[in-house]
Amino acid sequence: MKKYLAEMVGTMVLVLMGCGVAVSLACDPVNDHASVIGTAMAFGLSVVAMAYAIGGISGCHINPAITLGVFLSGRMSAKDCTMYMLFQVIGGLIGAALLCLLVSTTGTDFAAAGAGLGANGLQSGVSVTGGLIAEILFTCVFVLVVLGATSKTNGATNNFAGLAIGLSLILVHLVCIRYTGTSVNPARSIGPAIFAQFIGGPVTALSNLWIFIVGPFVGAALASVIWRVIEPEEK
């Protein structure tokens, strides 16, 4: 149970900090590039922080897509996979609820600006197909980094896995925010999409939510296949 609770706490922090920075900086991928950099760094640094806080307890997946990739790679049981995902979603809901509370109890102008709670959404000019492809591609890259960085065949370098994973998440955000706001993590998307509705967030956050669940899961499955093909034999 401790590892499940650790996943819940880690995902809560990821959503609260990552989406919280997106709200605080009013992240605008078209007109404010500085806010994109800040938001990308927030998500990456949240992963690094949690990797060293709870990595020794649960492995710090804090992302159902990562959990799926690890499961399909044969590194965890079906029971743990299911429970990890459940507690990650719960953690994401708690993080979004706390952010919703913060936003809704501030000044009117700030509350209006933060009504989306950093929920994912298709950006201007991006089609449903384009957004889905982006989520698949970038989740695949991200999960592949996770599988490689945490592999036993990596020797001493896996001591720095948390740093490598966090930096790769920053990179993924820098590219993908312009397309979908960057999910690559269903638990990160579900909470904000739901709670944004309580404070006047966009209804598209819910109607497009399936993209940020299906895309990351497909990308994670592809990453597990790629890793199984290129994974070196254990020494």
VMD Tcl script that draws the C-alpha trace (Angstrom):
set ca {
  {0.00 0.00 0.00}
  {2.88 2.40 0.70}
  {4.03 2.33 -2.90}
  {0.50 3.01 -4.12}
  {0.19 5.95 -1.74}
  {3.58 7.20 -2.88}
  {2.31 7.20 -6.47}
  {-0.76 9.13 -5.37}
  {1.31 11.78 -3.58}
  {3.79 12.05 -6.46}
  {1.07 12.52 -9.06}
  {-0.67 15.07 -6.86}
  {2.53 17.11 -6.68}
  {3.09 16.82 -10.44}
  {-0.37 18.17 -11.24}
  {-0.35 20.84 -8.56}
  {3.08 22.17 -9.50}
  {3.07 21.62 -13.24}
  {-0.47 22.82 -13.93}
  {-0.06 25.41 -11.18}
  {2.83 27.03 -13.03}
  {0.85 26.89 -16.29}
  {-1.91 28.83 -14.53}
  {0.41 31.27 -12.76}
  {2.32 32.09 -15.95}
  {-0.85 32.08 -18.09}
  {0.91 29.71 -20.47}
  {0.32 30.80 -24.07}
  {2.26 28.72 -26.62}
  {1.53 31.15 -29.46}
  {2.13 34.59 -27.95}
  {4.27 34.00 -24.86}
  {7.22 31.69 -25.40}
  {8.70 32.45 -21.99}
  {5.62 30.98 -20.32}
  {6.07 27.81 -22.36}
  {9.64 27.42 -21.12}
  {8.55 28.01 -17.53}
  {5.73 25.49 -17.75}
  {7.95 22.88 -19.38}
  {10.54 23.30 -16.64}
  {7.87 23.02 -13.94}
  {6.71 19.62 -15.13}
  {10.26 18.34 -15.59}
  {11.46 19.61 -12.23}
  {8.40 18.12 -10.53}
  {9.37 14.71 -11.90}
  {12.98 15.13 -10.80}
  {11.91 16.17 -7.30}
  {9.49 13.27 -6.92}
  {11.94 10.78 -8.42}
  {14.35 11.44 -5.58}
  {11.55 11.70 -3.00}
  {9.56 8.53 -3.74}
  {11.66 6.70 -6.34}
  {12.96 4.31 -3.72}
  {9.42 3.48 -2.63}
  {7.46 3.05 -5.86}
  {9.86 3.77 -8.69}
  {8.07 7.11 -9.20}
  {5.98 6.38 -12.27}
  {3.36 9.06 -11.43}
  {1.99 8.46 -14.93}
  {-0.30 5.64 -16.11}
  {1.45 5.63 -19.49}
  {4.78 4.87 -17.82}
  {3.13 2.20 -15.70}
  {1.66 0.59 -18.83}
  {5.05 0.66 -20.54}
  {6.74 -0.91 -17.53}
  {4.03 -3.59 -17.32}
  {4.23 -4.45 -21.03}
  {8.01 -4.68 -20.66}
  {7.54 -7.40 -18.07}
  {8.80 -5.44 -15.09}
  {5.66 -5.43 -12.92}
  {2.57 -7.51 -12.21}
  {-0.93 -6.84 -13.53}
  {-2.13 -6.15 -9.97}
  {0.52 -3.51 -9.35}
  {-0.13 -2.02 -12.79}
  {-3.84 -1.62 -12.03}
  {-3.31 -0.24 -8.54}
  {-0.61 2.18 -9.67}
  {-2.93 3.60 -12.33}
  {-5.82 3.91 -9.89}
  {-3.80 5.79 -7.29}
  {-2.16 7.97 -9.94}
  {-5.58 9.11 -11.14}
  {-6.66 9.74 -7.55}
  {-3.50 11.79 -6.99}
  {-4.16 13.77 -10.15}
  {-7.70 14.50 -8.97}
  {-6.43 15.69 -5.59}
  {-3.81 17.92 -7.22}
  {-6.41 19.43 -9.54}
  {-8.83 19.93 -6.65}
  {-6.21 21.81 -4.65}
  {-5.35 23.97 -7.66}
  {-9.05 24.61 -8.24}
  {-9.39 25.72 -4.63}
  {-6.44 28.10 -4.97}
  {-7.67 29.60 -8.22}
  {-11.29 29.99 -7.14}
  {-10.40 31.76 -3.89}
  {-8.13 34.39 -5.44}
  {-9.03 37.67 -7.10}
  {-11.63 37.69 -9.86}
  {-9.17 38.49 -12.66}
  {-6.78 35.73 -11.65}
  {-9.62 33.25 -11.25}
  {-10.85 33.98 -14.74}
  {-7.36 33.60 -16.20}
  {-6.81 30.33 -14.37}
  {-10.21 28.81 -15.05}
  {-8.72 26.19 -17.39}
  {-6.52 24.83 -14.55}
  {-3.85 23.97 -17.11}
  {-6.15 21.41 -18.72}
  {-4.94 19.94 -21.98}
  {-6.58 21.06 -25.20}
  {-6.00 21.21 -28.93}
  {-4.21 24.44 -29.71}
  {-5.14 26.86 -32.47}
  {-4.96 25.22 -35.89}
  {-4.37 21.70 -34.55}
  {-6.80 18.99 -35.63}
  {-7.96 16.04 -33.56}
  {-5.78 13.78 -35.70}
  {-2.78 16.05 -35.26}
  {-3.24 16.20 -31.51}
  {-3.63 12.44 -31.23}
  {-0.50 11.82 -33.30}
  {1.45 14.30 -31.19}
  {0.43 12.59 -27.95}
  {1.31 9.16 -29.36}
  {4.72 10.25 -30.67}
  {5.88 12.24 -27.68}
  {4.62 9.72 -25.13}
  {6.47 7.03 -27.04}
  {9.70 9.03 -26.83}
  {9.18 9.85 -23.16}
  {8.34 6.30 -22.07}
  {11.24 4.94 -24.11}
  {13.57 7.23 -22.15}
  {12.05 5.97 -18.90}
  {12.48 2.31 -19.88}
  {16.05 2.85 -20.97}
  {17.12 5.07 -18.09}
  {15.77 2.63 -15.49}
  {17.02 -0.54 -17.18}
  {19.33 -2.78 -15.17}
  {21.57 -3.03 -18.23}
  {22.36 0.66 -17.89}
  {24.61 -0.01 -14.94}
  {25.61 2.97 -12.81}
  {23.87 5.46 -15.10}
  {20.45 4.49 -13.76}
  {21.40 6.33 -10.57}
  {20.70 9.46 -12.61}
  {17.47 8.13 -14.10}
  {15.34 10.74 -12.33}
  {17.37 13.57 -13.82}
  {17.31 12.08 -17.32}
  {13.55 11.49 -17.17}
  {12.83 14.99 -15.85}
  {14.98 16.62 -18.54}
  {13.33 14.55 -21.25}
  {9.91 15.67 -20.00}
  {11.03 19.30 -20.31}
  {12.11 18.58 -23.89}
  {8.80 16.88 -24.71}
  {6.86 19.83 -23.32}
  {8.87 22.35 -25.30}
  {7.87 20.57 -28.50}
  {4.36 19.37 -27.69}
  {2.80 22.30 -25.80}
  {2.10 24.04 -29.11}
  {-0.02 21.07 -30.21}
  {-1.95 19.84 -27.17}
  {-0.63 21.63 -24.10}
  {1.29 18.36 -23.57}
  {-0.25 15.52 -21.65}
  {1.77 12.33 -22.23}
  {0.14 11.40 -18.92}
  {-3.58 10.52 -18.55}
  {-3.57 11.19 -14.79}
  {-2.23 14.70 -15.41}
  {-5.11 15.34 -17.86}
  {-8.11 13.81 -16.10}
  {-8.06 15.90 -12.91}
  {-7.75 19.37 -14.48}
  {-10.33 18.53 -17.19}
  {-12.90 17.58 -14.57}
  {-12.30 20.34 -12.02}
  {-12.01 23.07 -14.63}
  {-15.73 22.62 -15.21}
  {-16.45 23.87 -11.70}
  {-14.91 27.28 -12.35}
  {-15.95 27.99 -15.91}
  {-13.22 26.16 -17.77}
  {-13.60 25.21 -21.45}
  {-16.07 22.40 -22.13}
  {-13.64 21.06 -24.73}
  {-11.39 19.98 -21.85}
  {-13.80 17.11 -21.26}
  {-14.88 16.43 -24.83}
  {-11.26 16.09 -25.96}
  {-10.10 14.22 -22.87}
  {-10.10 10.89 -24.72}
  {-7.18 12.13 -26.83}
  {-5.05 12.52 -23.72}
  {-5.91 9.03 -22.52}
  {-5.80 7.04 -25.75}
  {-2.76 8.84 -27.18}
  {-0.44 8.30 -24.20}
  {-1.48 4.66 -23.80}
  {-0.85 3.91 -27.49}
  {2.48 5.73 -27.29}
  {3.49 3.78 -24.19}
  {2.63 0.48 -25.88}
  {4.76 1.44 -28.89}
  {7.64 2.38 -26.60}
  {7.48 -1.02 -24.89}
  {7.65 -2.76 -28.28}
  {10.62 -0.65 -29.36}
  {12.39 -1.29 -26.07}
  {11.88 -5.05 -26.31}
  {13.48 -4.96 -29.76}
  {16.55 -2.89 -28.80}
  {16.98 -3.96 -25.16}
  {20.43 -5.49 -24.66}
  {20.85 -8.80 -22.92}
  {21.57 -8.54 -19.22}
  {25.23 -8.92 -18.35}
}
mol new
graphics top color blue
foreach p $ca { graphics top sphere $p radius 0.5 }
foreach p [lrange $ca 0 end-1] q [lrange $ca 1 end] { graphics top cylinder $p $q radius 0.2 }
display resetview
